[in-house]
Amino acid sequence: MDGGRVLVVDDDPPLARMLRRSLAAEGFEVQLAADGGSALAAAERFAPDAIVLDVAIPPPDGLAVCRRLRDKGVLTPILMLTARDAVADRVAGLEAGADDYLVKPFAVAELVARLRALARRAGSRGPVISYADVTLDTATRTATRAGRRLALTARETALLELLLRSGGGAVTRSRALEEVWHGGAVPNVVDRYVTRLRRKLGDPPLIRTLRGVGFQLRA
């Protein structure tokens, strides 16, 4: 996951700053949040590749944040942090939708190793990705909605894949230009393709415009 985006959610400023420095030194791009509300907003705006989420943050707490993200269809790997090592606490985190669990205090090297393991696991889930009732087989480049095959161009398919892989997180225009058009287009081309993709996906609308930010899938 070198170069990946990590959202660190912790209300302990010294620890959060240390994690930002340490993860940045390992090649990660890091965004910080200190409470549940900021974490949910950052998960949409920053579109992280992984989330390091402390349980004991100002409300909504880490368990509630995790449940809300999963309820929205966000599949981003989540590593829960906690000061409690009881089995019941670990079970609560996993049942809320977390992918892994790390007890404080911990070694940064172990945190990095777990993040990379989560990235490998996420990458091995197979060629089919989905959100709500939309599915894309990345091997055959075949997309369907509610079982109906979608007639998409190669570029529309690439844009849909980018949105699906963001799992409900925000996709900025600049990111779409870089990953779908490889920087070789003007910004408003993204809006034109989103309009075309919306039309082909049909109702109910699935792609939401985030003013001044970009786009996201929202069921």
C-alpha positions in Angstrom: 0.0 0.0 0.0 2.9 2.3 -0.5 1.6 5.7 -1.6 -1.9 4.8 -0.4 -4.2 7.1 1.5 -4.8 6.4 5.2 -7.3 8.2 7.4 -6.2 8.1 11.0 -9.0 8.8 13.5 -7.8 9.5 17.1 -8.4 12.3 19.6 -5.0 12.0 21.2 -3.1 14.8 19.3 0.5 13.6 20.1 -0.3 10.0 19.0 -2.1 11.2 15.9 0.8 13.5 14.9 3.3 10.6 15.6 1.2 8.3 13.4 1.1 10.8 10.6 4.9 11.3 10.6 5.6 7.5 10.9 3.1 6.5 8.2 4.2 9.3 5.9 7.8 8.0 6.2 6.5 4.7 5.0 5.0 6.2 1.9 1.4 6.8 3.0 -0.6 9.9 2.4 -2.3 10.6 5.8 -5.3 12.6 6.8 -6.2 13.1 10.5 -9.6 13.3 12.2 -10.3 13.7 15.9 -13.9 12.8 16.4 -16.7 10.7 14.8 -18.3 13.4 12.8 -15.0 14.5 11.3 -14.1 10.9 10.5 -17.3 10.4 8.6 -16.8 13.6 6.6 -13.2 12.8 5.9 -14.1 9.3 4.8 -16.2 10.8 2.0 -13.9 13.7 1.1 -10.5 12.0 1.4 -11.6 8.6 0.0 -8.9 6.7 1.9 -7.6 3.3 1.0 -7.6 2.3 4.7 -8.9 3.7 8.0 -7.1 3.5 11.3 -10.0 4.1 13.8 -9.7 4.5 17.5 -12.7 3.2 19.4 -12.8 5.9 22.2 -13.3 9.1 20.2 -15.8 11.8 20.8 -19.3 10.8 19.5 -20.1 9.1 17.4 -17.5 6.7 18.8 -15.4 4.4 16.6 -17.8 1.5 16.7 -20.7 3.7 15.5 -18.5 5.3 12.8 -17.5 1.8 11.6 -21.2 0.7 11.5 -22.3 3.8 9.6 -19.6 3.4 7.0 -20.5 -0.3 6.4 -24.2 0.6 6.3 -23.4 3.1 3.5 -21.7 0.3 1.6 -18.2 1.6 2.2 -15.8 -1.4 1.9 -12.6 0.4 2.8 -10.4 -1.7 5.2 -10.8 -0.5 8.8 -8.2 -1.2 11.5 -9.7 -0.5 15.0 -7.5 0.8 17.8 -8.4 0.4 21.5 -6.8 0.4 24.9 -9.0 -2.6 25.9 -7.9 -6.1 25.3 -10.9 -8.0 26.4 -12.4 -10.6 24.0 -15.8 -8.8 24.2 -14.2 -5.6 23.0 -12.4 -7.2 20.1 -15.6 -9.0 19.1 -17.6 -5.7 19.3 -15.2 -4.1 16.8 -15.3 -7.0 14.4 -19.1 -7.2 14.6 -19.3 -3.5 13.8 -17.5 -4.2 10.5 -13.8 -3.7 11.3 -11.3 -5.8 9.4 -8.6 -5.9 12.1 -8.0 -4.9 15.7 -4.9 -3.5 17.4 -4.5 -2.9 21.1 -2.7 0.2 22.5 0.2 0.6 23.1 1.5 -0.9 19.8 4.6 -0.8 17.6 4.3 1.4 14.5 6.0 -1.4 12.6 3.1 -3.8 13.5 0.5 -1.2 12.4 2.2 -0.8 9.1 2.4 -4.5 8.6 -1.3 -4.9 9.4 -2.2 -2.1 7.0 -0.3 -3.8 4.2 -1.9 -7.1 5.0 -5.3 -5.5 4.8 -4.4 -4.0 1.4 -3.3 -7.5 0.1 -6.5 -9.0 1.4 -8.6 -6.3 -0.2 -6.8 -6.8 -3.5 -7.4 -10.6 -3.5 -11.2 -10.4 -3.2 -11.6 -11.2 -6.8 -12.4 -9.4 -10.1 -16.0 -8.6 -9.2 -16.7 -5.3 -7.4 -20.0 -3.9 -6.5 -22.0 -1.2 -4.7 -25.7 -1.4 -4.0 -27.2 -3.1 -7.0 -24.4 -2.3 -9.5 -21.7 -4.9 -10.2 -18.6 -4.7 -12.4 -16.6 -7.8 -13.5 -13.2 -6.2 -13.9 -11.9 -9.2 -15.9 -14.6 -9.1 -18.6 -15.4 -5.4 -18.2 -19.1 -6.2 -17.9 -21.3 -4.0 -15.7 -24.8 -4.7 -14.6 -27.4 -2.9 -12.5 -30.1 -5.1 -10.8 -29.2 -7.8 -13.2 -29.5 -5.6 -16.3 -26.4 -5.4 -18.4 -25.1 -1.8 -19.0 -23.9 -0.8 -22.4 -20.8 1.2 -21.4 -17.8 2.5 -23.4 -14.3 1.7 -22.2 -14.0 5.1 -20.6 -17.4 5.0 -18.9 -16.4 1.5 -17.5 -13.1 2.9 -16.2 -15.0 5.8 -14.5 -17.5 3.4 -13.0 -14.7 1.2 -11.7 -13.0 4.1 -10.0 -16.3 5.1 -8.3 -16.9 1.5 -7.2 -13.4 1.0 -5.8 -14.0 4.1 -3.7 -16.8 2.3 -2.0 -19.0 5.3 -1.5 -16.0 7.7 -0.8 -15.5 10.9 -2.8 -13.7 10.8 -6.1 -12.3 14.2 -7.0 -12.2 15.5 -10.6 -8.4 15.6 -10.5 -8.2 12.0 -9.4 -10.6 10.9 -12.2 -8.6 12.9 -14.8 -5.4 11.2 -13.6 -6.6 7.6 -13.3 -9.2 7.5 -16.1 -7.8 10.0 -18.6 -4.1 9.8 -17.4 -4.1 13.6 -17.2 -4.8 14.0 -20.9 -8.1 15.9 -20.8 -9.8 19.0 -19.5 -11.6 18.9 -16.1 -15.1 19.3 -17.5 -14.8 16.0 -19.4 -15.4 14.3 -16.1 -18.7 16.0 -15.6 -19.8 15.0 -19.1 -18.9 11.4 -18.6 -20.7 11.4 -15.2 -23.8 12.7 -16.9 -23.6 9.9 -19.5 -22.9 7.3 -16.8 -25.9 8.5 -14.7 -28.2 8.2 -17.7 -27.0 4.6 -18.4 -27.3 3.5 -14.8 -30.9 4.8 -14.7 -33.1 5.2 -11.7 -32.9 5.5 -8.8 -29.9 8.0 -9.2 -26.7 6.5 -7.7 -24.0 9.1 -8.5 -24.1 12.2 -6.2 -22.2 15.4 -7.0 -20.2 16.9 -4.1 -20.0 20.6 -4.8 -16.5 21.8 -5.1 -15.2 18.2 -4.4 -16.2 15.7 -7.0 -18.5 12.7 -7.1 -19.5 9.7 -5.0 -21.8 6.7 -5.1 -24.7 7.0 -2.7 -27.5 4.5 -2.6 
